[in-house]
Amino acid sequence: MLTWKLTLGSLVVLIANLPPYWDPTTAAIRSLRAKGYRIEGRDPCDGAGFCCALLPASEDGDVYYVTLPQRGWNMSQLRHLKRFENLKSIRADRAVTPTEFDTLCETLQNQKDLLLVYVQNPDGTRTWTRRDD
């Protein structure tokens, strides 16, 4: 009967024979995804009249769409969005409060026209922000 005895030496040999793993995703994208942001690339059918699945984004230039996490985003995380030069929209899957909207506008001053969110007003109504607001 053959039995394996795992020693430190055999463990080193096993690890040394594994192929290298390289993740091309930039640190900013990895950090935002870890915080719950949905980072997506361009629509390959854009302009064709079809709606296709968005491409994955791994480099800053690949990012076209960002969806805010449900909870817990802050100004330092939002500042990372400024590095995405091809960004077309910043969305939220929920209505944001007026205070949160002000924080978004303050942090993303040059990207305010990219915000596509509902603002939940104190009176219970919702206001949709559009690029032409």
DSSP file with accessible surface (Angstrom, degrees, kcal/mol):
  #  RESIDUE AA STRUCTURE BP1 BP2  ACC     N-H-->O    O-->H-N    N-H-->O    O-->H-N    TCO  KAPPA ALPHA  PHI   PSI    X-CA   Y-CA   Z-CA
    1    1 A M              0   0  222      0, 0.0     2,-0.5     0, 0.0     0, 0.0   0.000 360.0 360.0 360.0 135.1    0.0    0.0    0.0
    2    2 A L        -     0   0  145      2,-0.0     2,-0.4     0, 0.0     0, 0.0  -0.819 360.0-177.3 -98.1 126.2    1.3    3.4   -1.0
    3    3 A T        -     0   0  108     -2,-0.5     2,-0.5     2,-0.0     0, 0.0  -0.940  19.0-134.1-122.2 148.1    0.9    6.3    1.5
    4    4 A W        -     0   0  226     -2,-0.4     2,-0.6     2,-0.0    -2,-0.0  -0.855  11.3-164.9-102.4 134.4    1.8    9.9    1.1
    5    5 A K        -     0   0  175     -2,-0.5     2,-0.6     2,-0.0     5,-0.1  -0.976  16.3-144.1-117.5 112.5    3.6   11.8    3.8
    6    6 A L        +     0   0  124     -2,-0.6     2,-0.3     4,-0.1    -2,-0.0  -0.706  26.6 173.9 -81.4 117.5    3.4   15.5    3.2
    7    7 A T     >  -     0   0   73     -2,-0.6     4,-2.2     1,-0.1     5,-0.2  -0.747  46.8-104.6-115.5 169.5    6.6   17.2    4.3
    8    8 A L  H  > S+     0   0  136     -2,-0.3     4,-2.2     1,-0.2     5,-0.2   0.910 120.8  53.4 -60.6 -39.7    7.7   20.8    3.9
    9    9 A G  H  > S+     0   0   45      1,-0.2     4,-2.0     2,-0.2    -1,-0.2   0.917 109.2  46.7 -63.5 -42.9   10.0   19.8    1.1
   10   10 A S  H  > S+     0   0   36      1,-0.2     4,-2.2     2,-0.2    -1,-0.2   0.862 110.3  54.4 -70.3 -31.8    7.3   18.1   -0.9
   11   11 A L  H  X S+     0   0   75     -4,-2.2     4,-2.4     2,-0.2     5,-0.2   0.922 107.6  49.5 -65.1 -42.3    5.0   21.0   -0.3
   12   12 A V  H  X S+     0   0   87     -4,-2.2     4,-2.5     1,-0.2    -2,-0.2   0.917 110.4  50.9 -62.9 -41.4    7.7   23.4   -1.8
   13   13 A V  H  X S+     0   0   84     -4,-2.0     4,-1.3     1,-0.2    -1,-0.2   0.922 110.1  50.0 -63.6 -41.5    8.1   21.1   -4.8
   14   14 A L  H  < S+     0   0  106     -4,-2.2     4,-0.4     1,-0.2     3,-0.3   0.935 113.4  45.0 -61.7 -46.4    4.3   21.1   -5.4
   15   15 A I  H >< S+     0   0  105     -4,-2.4     3,-1.3     1,-0.2    -2,-0.2   0.906 109.3  56.0 -66.3 -38.9    4.0   24.9   -5.2
   16   16 A A  H 3< S+     0   0   77     -4,-2.5    -1,-0.2     1,-0.3    -2,-0.2   0.794 105.9  52.4 -65.2 -26.3    7.1   25.4   -7.4
   17   17 A N  T 3< S+     0   0  125     -4,-1.3    -1,-0.3    -3,-0.3    -2,-0.2   0.499  84.9 105.0 -90.2  -4.2    5.4   23.3  -10.1
   18   18 A L  S <  S-     0   0  120     -3,-1.3     3,-0.1    -4,-0.4    -3,-0.0  -0.530  80.6-108.9 -73.0 142.6    2.2   25.3  -10.2
   19   19 A P        -     0   0  108      0, 0.0    -1,-0.1     0, 0.0    -2,-0.1  -0.395  41.8 -97.3 -68.4 149.9    1.8   27.6  -13.2
   20   20 A P        -     0   0  135      0, 0.0     2,-0.5     0, 0.0    -3,-0.0  -0.363  33.3-140.7 -67.2 147.3    2.1   31.3  -12.4
   21   21 A Y        -     0   0  200     -3,-0.1     2,-0.5     2,-0.0    -3,-0.0  -0.948  18.4-174.7-111.9 127.0   -1.2   33.2  -11.9
   22   22 A W        -     0   0  199     -2,-0.5     0, 0.0     2,-0.0     0, 0.0  -0.982   9.7-163.8-125.6 123.8   -1.5   36.7  -13.3
   23   23 A D        -     0   0   55     -2,-0.5    -2,-0.0     1,-0.1    35,-0.0  -0.921   2.5-165.6-106.2 112.2   -4.5   38.9  -12.7
   24   24 A P        +     0   0   50      0, 0.0     2,-0.2     0, 0.0    -1,-0.1   0.559  51.6 117.5 -75.9  -4.9   -4.5   41.9  -15.1
   25   25 A T        -     0   0   17      1,-0.1    34,-0.2    34,-0.1    -2,-0.1  -0.426  69.1-118.6 -67.1 132.4   -7.1   43.7  -13.1
   26   26 A T     >  -     0   0   39     32,-2.3     4,-2.4    -2,-0.2     5,-0.2  -0.260  20.2-113.4 -68.9 158.4   -5.8   47.0  -11.8
   27   27 A A  H  > S+     0   0   67      1,-0.2     4,-2.7     2,-0.2     5,-0.2   0.860 114.9  55.7 -60.9 -38.3   -5.7   47.6   -8.0
   28   28 A A  H  > S+     0   0    6      2,-0.2     4,-2.4     1,-0.2    -1,-0.2   0.928 110.2  44.7 -63.1 -43.9   -8.4   50.4   -8.2
   29   29 A I  H  > S+     0   0    0      2,-0.2     4,-2.7     1,-0.2     5,-0.2   0.931 113.8  49.4 -66.7 -44.5  -10.9   48.0   -9.9
   30   30 A R  H  X S+     0   0  110     -4,-2.4     4,-2.1     1,-0.2    -2,-0.2   0.928 112.0  49.5 -59.9 -42.7  -10.1   45.2   -7.5
   31   31 A S  H  X S+     0   0   48     -4,-2.7     4,-1.1    -5,-0.2    -2,-0.2   0.929 112.6  46.0 -63.3 -46.4  -10.5   47.5   -4.5
   32   32 A L  H  <>S+     0   0    0     -4,-2.4     5,-2.3     1,-0.2     3,-0.4   0.911 111.9  51.2 -66.2 -40.4  -13.9   48.8   -5.7
   33   33 A R  H ><5S+     0   0   92     -4,-2.7     3,-1.5     1,-0.2    -1,-0.2   0.892 106.1  55.5 -62.6 -38.1  -15.2   45.4   -6.5
   34   34 A A  H 3<5S+     0   0   87     -4,-2.1    -1,-0.2     1,-0.3    -2,-0.2   0.810 105.8  52.9 -64.3 -26.7  -14.2   44.2   -3.1
   35   35 A K  T 3<5S-     0   0  118     -4,-1.1    -1,-0.3    -3,-0.4    -2,-0.2   0.412 129.5 -94.9 -88.5   0.5  -16.3   47.0   -1.6
   36   36 A G  T < 5S+     0   0   45     -3,-1.5    -3,-0.2     1,-0.3     2,-0.2   0.478  75.7 142.9 102.8   2.5  -19.4   46.0   -3.6
   37   37 A Y      < -     0   0    6     -5,-2.3     2,-0.7    -6,-0.1    -1,-0.3  -0.534  46.7-136.5 -73.5 141.7  -19.1   48.2   -6.7
   38   38 A R  E     -A   67   0A 109     29,-2.4    29,-2.4    -2,-0.2     2,-0.5  -0.907  22.7-168.6 -99.6 116.2  -20.2   46.6  -10.0
   39   39 A I  E     +A   66   0A   6     -2,-0.7    18,-0.4    27,-0.2     2,-0.3  -0.918  11.2 173.9-109.7 123.5  -17.6   47.6  -12.6
   40   40 A E  E     -A   65   0A  48     25,-2.8    24,-2.6    -2,-0.5    25,-2.2  -0.931  21.0-134.2-133.7 156.2  -18.4   46.8  -16.2
   41   41 A G        -     0   0    1     14,-3.5    22,-0.1    -2,-0.3    16,-0.1  -0.011  47.2 -51.4 -91.3-160.8  -16.9   47.5  -19.7
   42   42 A R        -     0   0  116     20,-0.3    13,-2.7    14,-0.2    -1,-0.2  -0.198  50.2-108.3 -76.7 164.4  -18.5   48.7  -22.9
   43   43 A D    >   -     0   0   23     11,-0.2     3,-1.8     1,-0.1    11,-0.2  -0.831  21.9-153.6 -90.3 115.1  -21.5   47.3  -24.7
   44   44 A P  T 3  S+     0   0   62      0, 0.0    -1,-0.1     0, 0.0    10,-0.1   0.730  95.1  51.6 -65.9 -16.3  -20.2   45.5  -27.8
   45   45 A a  T > >S+     0   0   26      8,-0.1     3,-2.6     2,-0.1     5,-0.7   0.281  77.4 143.3 -99.8   9.5  -23.6   46.2  -29.6
   46   46 A D  T < 5S+     0   0  100     -3,-1.8     5,-0.1     1,-0.3    -4,-0.0  -0.263  74.3  11.3 -56.1 127.1  -23.6   49.9  -28.8
   47   47 A G  T 3 5S+     0   0   79      3,-0.2    -1,-0.3     1,-0.0    -2,-0.1   0.346 105.5  93.6  87.9  -6.2  -25.1   51.8  -31.8
   48   48 A A  T < 5S-     0   0   59     -3,-2.6    -2,-0.2     2,-0.3     3,-0.1   0.486  98.6-113.1 -96.0  -5.0  -26.4   48.6  -33.5
   49   49 A G  T   5S+     0   0   79     -4,-0.4     2,-0.3     1,-0.3    -3,-0.1   0.511  84.3 105.4  86.2   2.5  -29.9   48.8  -31.9
   50   50 A F      < -     0   0  153     -5,-0.7     2,-0.6     2,-0.0    -1,-0.3  -0.755  66.5-132.7-110.0 162.6  -29.3   45.6  -29.9
   51   51 A C        +     0   0  124     -2,-0.3     2,-0.2    -3,-0.1     3,-0.0  -0.960  31.7 177.4-117.3 113.6  -28.6   45.2  -26.2
   52   52 A a        -     0   0   41     -2,-0.6     2,-0.1     1,-0.1     3,-0.1  -0.703  39.1 -84.9-110.4 165.8  -25.7   42.9  -25.4
   53   53 A A        -     0   0   85     -2,-0.2    -8,-0.1     1,-0.1     2,-0.1  -0.438  54.2-107.0 -66.4 140.7  -24.1   41.8  -22.2
   54   54 A L        -     0   0   51    -11,-0.2   -11,-0.2    -2,-0.1   -12,-0.2  -0.426  33.7-111.9 -71.9 146.0  -21.5   44.3  -21.1
   55   55 A L        -     0   0   64    -13,-2.7   -14,-3.5    -2,-0.1    -1,-0.1  -0.413  35.5-101.0 -73.4 153.1  -17.8   43.3  -21.5
   56   56 A P        -     0   0  112      0, 0.0     2,-0.5     0, 0.0   -14,-0.2  -0.363  32.7-140.7 -70.5 154.9  -15.7   42.7  -18.4
   57   57 A A        +     0   0    2    -18,-0.4   -18,-0.1   -16,-0.1     3,-0.1  -0.979  34.9 154.6-120.7 128.8  -13.3   45.4  -17.3
   58   58 A S        +     0   0   32     -2,-0.5   -32,-2.3     1,-0.2     2,-0.3   0.547  64.8  50.9-124.7 -19.9   -9.9   44.7  -16.0
   59   59 A E  S >> S-     0   0  107    -34,-0.2     3,-2.0     1,-0.1     4,-0.5  -0.860  88.2-110.5-117.9 158.3   -8.0   48.0  -16.8
   60   60 A D  G >4 S+     0   0   28     -2,-0.3     3,-1.1     1,-0.3    26,-0.4   0.855 118.2  54.4 -55.6 -38.1   -9.0   51.5  -16.0
   61   61 A G  G 34 S+     0   0   19      1,-0.2    -1,-0.3    23,-0.1    23,-0.0   0.644 100.2  62.4 -72.0 -14.6   -9.6   52.3  -19.7
   62   62 A D  G <4 S+     0   0   59     -3,-2.0     2,-0.5   -21,-0.1   -20,-0.3   0.593  78.6 105.1 -82.5 -13.8  -12.0   49.3  -20.0
   63   63 A V    <<  +     0   0    0     -3,-1.1    23,-0.3    -4,-0.5   -22,-0.2  -0.593  27.2 148.7 -81.7 121.2  -14.5   50.8  -17.5
   64   64 A Y        +     0   0   50    -24,-2.6    24,-3.5    -2,-0.5    25,-1.4   0.641  65.1  34.7-115.5 -32.7  -17.6   52.2  -19.0
   65   65 A Y  E     -Ab  40  89A  33    -25,-2.2   -25,-2.8    23,-0.2     2,-0.4  -0.993  57.3-174.5-133.6 135.4  -20.3   51.6  -16.3
   66   66 A V  E     -Ab  39  90A   0     23,-2.0    25,-3.0    -2,-0.4     2,-0.5  -0.996   6.8-162.8-128.4 131.7  -20.1   51.6  -12.5
   67   67 A T  E     -Ab  38  91A   2    -29,-2.4   -29,-2.4    -2,-0.4    25,-0.2  -0.969  24.3-125.3-113.1 127.3  -23.0   50.7  -10.2
   68   68 A L  E     - b   0  92A   4     23,-3.3    25,-0.6    -2,-0.5   -31,-0.1  -0.334  30.0-103.5 -67.1 150.6  -22.7   51.8   -6.6
   69   69 A P        -     0   0   10      0, 0.0     4,-0.2     0, 0.0    -1,-0.1  -0.280  30.9-109.7 -68.7 162.4  -22.9   49.2   -3.9
   70   70 A Q  S    S+     0   0   98    -34,-0.2     2,-0.3     1,-0.1   -34,-0.1   0.889  94.7   1.1 -60.6 -41.5  -26.2   49.0   -1.9
   71   71 A R  S    S+     0   0  172      1,-0.1    -1,-0.1   -35,-0.0     0, 0.0  -0.967 109.6  40.5-142.5 158.0  -24.5   50.4    1.3
   72   72 A G        +     0   0   63     -2,-0.3     2,-0.2     1,-0.2    -1,-0.1   0.595  59.4 146.2  86.6  16.0  -21.3   51.8    2.5
   73   73 A W        -     0   0   27     -4,-0.2     2,-0.3   -37,-0.1    -1,-0.2  -0.574  22.9-176.9 -85.2 150.9  -19.8   53.9   -0.2
   74   74 A N     >  -     0   0   68     -2,-0.2     4,-2.3     1,-0.1     3,-0.2  -0.852  40.7 -92.9-139.1 176.0  -17.7   56.9    0.7
   75   75 A M  H  > S+     0   0   55     -2,-0.3     4,-2.0     1,-0.2     5,-0.1   0.857 118.9  55.0 -63.0 -39.2  -15.9   59.8   -0.8
   76   76 A S  H  > S+     0   0   68      1,-0.2     4,-0.6     2,-0.2    -1,-0.2   0.900 111.3  45.5 -65.6 -36.4  -12.5   58.2   -0.9
   77   77 A Q  H >4 S+     0   0   18     -3,-0.2     3,-1.1     1,-0.2     4,-0.4   0.920 111.1  53.0 -69.3 -41.5  -13.9   55.2   -2.9
   78   78 A L  H >< S+     0   0    0     -4,-2.3     3,-1.5     1,-0.3     4,-0.4   0.834  98.1  65.2 -64.3 -30.7  -15.8   57.6   -5.2
   79   79 A R  H >< S+     0   0  129     -4,-2.0     3,-1.3     1,-0.3     4,-0.3   0.792  90.2  66.4 -63.3 -27.1  -12.6   59.5   -6.0
   80   80 A H  G X< S+     0   0   63     -3,-1.1     3,-1.5    -4,-0.6    -1,-0.3   0.783  86.8  70.5 -63.1 -25.1  -11.3   56.3   -7.6
   81   81 A L  G X  S+     0   0    0     -3,-1.5     3,-1.5    -4,-0.4    -1,-0.2   0.748  82.3  72.1 -66.3 -21.5  -13.9   56.8  -10.3
   82   82 A K  G <  S+     0   0  110     -3,-1.3    -1,-0.3    -4,-0.4    -2,-0.2   0.734  87.0  64.3 -66.2 -20.1  -12.1   59.8  -11.7
   83   83 A R  G <  S+     0   0  121     -3,-1.5     2,-1.2    -4,-0.3    -1,-0.3   0.609  79.4  89.5 -80.8  -9.2   -9.4   57.5  -13.1
   84   84 A F    X   -     0   0    2     -3,-1.5     3,-1.4    -4,-0.2   -23,-0.1  -0.705  54.8-178.4 -92.3  95.6  -11.8   55.9  -15.5
   85   85 A E  T 3  S+     0   0  135     -2,-1.2    -1,-0.2     1,-0.3   -24,-0.1   0.710  78.2  50.5 -72.3 -18.7  -11.6   58.1  -18.6
   86   86 A N  T 3  S+     0   0   66    -26,-0.4    -1,-0.3   -23,-0.3   -25,-0.1   0.303  76.8 141.3-100.0  11.5  -14.2   56.1  -20.7
   87   87 A L    <   +     0   0   15     -3,-1.4   -22,-0.2    -6,-0.2   -23,-0.2  -0.287  23.7 176.5 -60.9 128.2  -16.8   56.1  -18.0
   88   88 A K        +     0   0   70    -24,-3.5     2,-0.3     1,-0.3   -23,-0.2   0.686  61.7   5.5-104.8 -30.3  -20.3   56.6  -19.4
   89   89 A S  E     -b   65   0A   2    -25,-1.4   -23,-2.0     2,-0.0     2,-0.5  -0.985  46.0-153.4-157.7 150.5  -22.5   56.3  -16.3
   90   90 A I  E     +bc  66 115A   0     24,-2.5    26,-2.7    -2,-0.3     2,-0.2  -0.996  34.2 179.2-120.6 117.6  -22.5   56.0  -12.6
   91   91 A R  E     -bc  67 116A  73    -25,-3.0   -23,-3.3    -2,-0.5     2,-0.4  -0.734  22.4-148.6-119.8 167.5  -25.7   54.2  -11.4
   92   92 A A  E     -b   68   0A  21     24,-0.8    26,-0.2    -2,-0.2     4,-0.1  -0.995  13.5-146.0-134.9 140.5  -27.3   53.0   -8.2
   93   93 A D  S    S+     0   0   90    -25,-0.6     2,-0.3    -2,-0.4   -23,-0.1   0.420  87.9  40.7 -83.1   0.1  -29.6   50.1   -7.8
   94   94 A R  S    S-     0   0   41     24,-0.1    24,-0.4   -26,-0.1     2,-0.2  -0.923  98.7 -87.5-139.2 164.5  -31.5   51.9   -5.1
   95   95 A A        -     0   0   17     -2,-0.3     2,-0.3    22,-0.1    24,-0.2  -0.534  43.7-140.7 -72.7 138.9  -32.8   55.5   -4.5
   96   96 A V  B     -d  119   0B   1     22,-3.1    24,-3.0    -2,-0.2    -1,-0.0  -0.722  15.4-112.8 -99.5 155.0  -30.2   57.7   -2.8
   97   97 A T     >  -     0   0   61     -2,-0.3     4,-2.7    22,-0.2     5,-0.2  -0.404  30.9-108.1 -77.6 161.8  -30.9   60.2   -0.2
   98   98 A P  H  > S+     0   0   45      0, 0.0     4,-2.4     0, 0.0     5,-0.2   0.885 122.4  53.0 -57.9 -35.8  -30.5   64.0   -0.9
   99   99 A T  H  > S+     0   0  101      2,-0.2     4,-2.1     1,-0.2     5,-0.1   0.921 109.5  47.3 -65.6 -43.9  -27.4   63.9    1.4
  100  100 A E  H  > S+     0   0   47      2,-0.2     4,-2.5     1,-0.2    -1,-0.2   0.904 111.3  51.8 -63.9 -39.1  -25.9   61.0   -0.5
  101  101 A F  H  X S+     0   0   46     -4,-2.7     4,-2.7     1,-0.2    -2,-0.2   0.916 108.5  50.6 -64.1 -41.4  -26.7   62.7   -3.8
  102  102 A D  H  X S+     0   0  101     -4,-2.4     4,-2.6     2,-0.2    -1,-0.2   0.899 109.8  51.0 -62.1 -39.6  -24.9   65.9   -2.6
  103  103 A T  H  X S+     0   0   38     -4,-2.1     4,-2.5     2,-0.2     5,-0.3   0.920 110.3  49.5 -63.1 -43.1  -21.9   63.7   -1.6
  104  104 A L  H  X S+     0   0    0     -4,-2.5     4,-2.7     1,-0.2    -2,-0.2   0.939 113.4  45.7 -60.1 -47.5  -21.9   62.2   -5.1
  105  105 A C  H  < S+     0   0   23     -4,-2.7    -2,-0.2     1,-0.2    -1,-0.2   0.892 113.6  49.3 -64.9 -39.4  -22.0   65.6   -6.7
  106  106 A E  H >< S+     0   0  116     -4,-2.6     3,-0.6    -5,-0.2    -1,-0.2   0.916 117.6  39.4 -66.2 -42.8  -19.3   67.1   -4.4
  107  107 A T  H 3< S+     0   0    4     -4,-2.5     3,-0.2     1,-0.2     2,-0.2   0.878 122.1  41.1 -75.7 -38.6  -16.9   64.2   -5.0
  108  108 A L  T >X  +     0   0    0     -4,-2.7     3,-1.9    -5,-0.3     4,-0.5  -0.284  70.0 149.6-106.3  48.3  -17.6   63.7   -8.7
  109  109 A Q  G X4 S+     0   0  126     -3,-0.6     3,-0.8     1,-0.3    -1,-0.2   0.870  76.7  41.0 -52.1 -45.5  -17.8   67.4   -9.7
  110  110 A N  G 34 S+     0   0  149     -3,-0.2    -1,-0.3     1,-0.2     3,-0.1   0.532 120.1  46.1 -81.9  -5.3  -16.5   66.9  -13.2
  111  111 A Q  G X4 S+     0   0   22     -3,-1.9     3,-2.2    -6,-0.2     4,-0.3   0.195  72.2 114.0-120.1  15.3  -18.6   63.7  -13.6
  112  112 A K  G X< S+     0   0  112     -3,-0.8     3,-1.6    -4,-0.5    -2,-0.1   0.838  72.3  62.5 -57.1 -33.9  -21.9   64.9  -12.3
  113  113 A D  G 3  S+     0   0   93      1,-0.3    -1,-0.3    -4,-0.2    20,-0.1   0.625  95.7  61.8 -70.4  -7.9  -23.5   64.5  -15.7
  114  114 A L  G <  S+     0   0   23     -3,-2.2   -24,-2.5   -25,-0.1     2,-0.4   0.554  77.0 111.3 -90.4 -10.1  -22.7   60.8  -15.6
  115  115 A L  E <   +c   90   0A   3     -3,-1.6     2,-0.4    -4,-0.3   -24,-0.2  -0.523  38.8 176.7 -72.6 124.1  -25.0   60.2  -12.5
  116  116 A L  E     +c   91   0A  27    -26,-2.7   -24,-0.8    -2,-0.4     2,-0.3  -0.800  32.3 126.5-126.4  84.9  -28.1   58.2  -13.3
  117  117 A V        -     0   0    0     -2,-0.4    12,-2.7   -26,-0.2     2,-0.4  -0.941  58.1-117.2-138.7 158.5  -29.8   57.7  -10.0
  118  118 A Y  E     - E   0 128B 104    -24,-0.4   -22,-3.1    -2,-0.3     2,-0.6  -0.845  25.9-148.1 -91.8 136.7  -33.2   58.2   -8.3
  119  119 A V  E     -dE  96 127B  11      8,-3.0     8,-2.3    -2,-0.4     2,-0.9  -0.934   9.1-141.0-106.4 121.7  -33.1   60.7   -5.4
  120  120 A Q  E     - E   0 126B  63    -24,-3.0     6,-0.2    -2,-0.6     5,-0.1  -0.737  22.6-148.5 -83.1 107.4  -35.6   59.9   -2.6
  121  121 A N    >   -     0   0   38      4,-3.0     3,-2.2    -2,-0.9   -24,-0.0  -0.379  22.9-111.1 -75.5 156.8  -37.0   63.2   -1.5
  122  122 A P  T 3  S+     0   0  128      0, 0.0    -1,-0.1     0, 0.0    -2,-0.0   0.798 117.6  59.4 -58.4 -27.9  -38.1   63.9    2.1
  123  123 A D  T 3  S-     0   0  120      2,-0.1     3,-0.1     1,-0.1    -2,-0.0   0.436 122.6-104.4 -82.8   3.3  -41.7   64.1    1.0
  124  124 A G  S <  S+     0   0   47     -3,-2.2     2,-0.1     1,-0.3    -1,-0.1   0.269  82.7 121.8  96.5 -11.7  -41.5   60.5   -0.4
  125  125 A T        -     0   0   71     -5,-0.1    -4,-3.0     1,-0.0     2,-0.4  -0.410  54.8-133.1 -80.2 162.5  -41.3   61.4   -4.1
  126  126 A R  E     -E  120   0B 148     -6,-0.2     2,-0.5    -2,-0.1    -6,-0.2  -0.934   9.6-156.0-118.3 141.6  -38.4   60.4   -6.3
  127  127 A T  E     -E  119   0B  68     -8,-2.3    -8,-3.0    -2,-0.4     2,-0.5  -0.967  12.3-142.9-116.2 128.0  -36.5   62.5   -8.7
  128  128 A W  E     -E  118   0B 102     -2,-0.5     2,-0.4   -10,-0.2   -10,-0.2  -0.781  13.0-145.3 -91.1 126.3  -34.6   60.9  -11.6
  129  129 A T        -     0   0   11    -12,-2.7     2,-0.3    -2,-0.5   -12,-0.1  -0.765  21.8-177.5 -91.6 136.7  -31.3   62.5  -12.4
  130  130 A R    >   -     0   0  122     -2,-0.4     3,-1.7   -14,-0.1   -15,-0.1  -0.854  41.6-103.2-126.6 169.2  -30.4   62.5  -16.1
  131  131 A R  T 3  S+     0   0  125     -2,-0.3   -16,-0.1     1,-0.3   -15,-0.0   0.801 118.9  53.6 -62.0 -30.5  -27.4   63.7  -18.1
  132  132 A D  T 3         0   0  122    -19,-0.0    -1,-0.3     0, 0.0   -19,-0.1   0.331 360.0 360.0 -92.4  10.3  -29.2   66.8  -19.2
  133  133 A D    <         0   0  121     -3,-1.7    -4,-0.0   -20,-0.1     0, 0.0  -0.460 360.0 360.0 -74.2 360.0  -30.2   68.0  -15.7
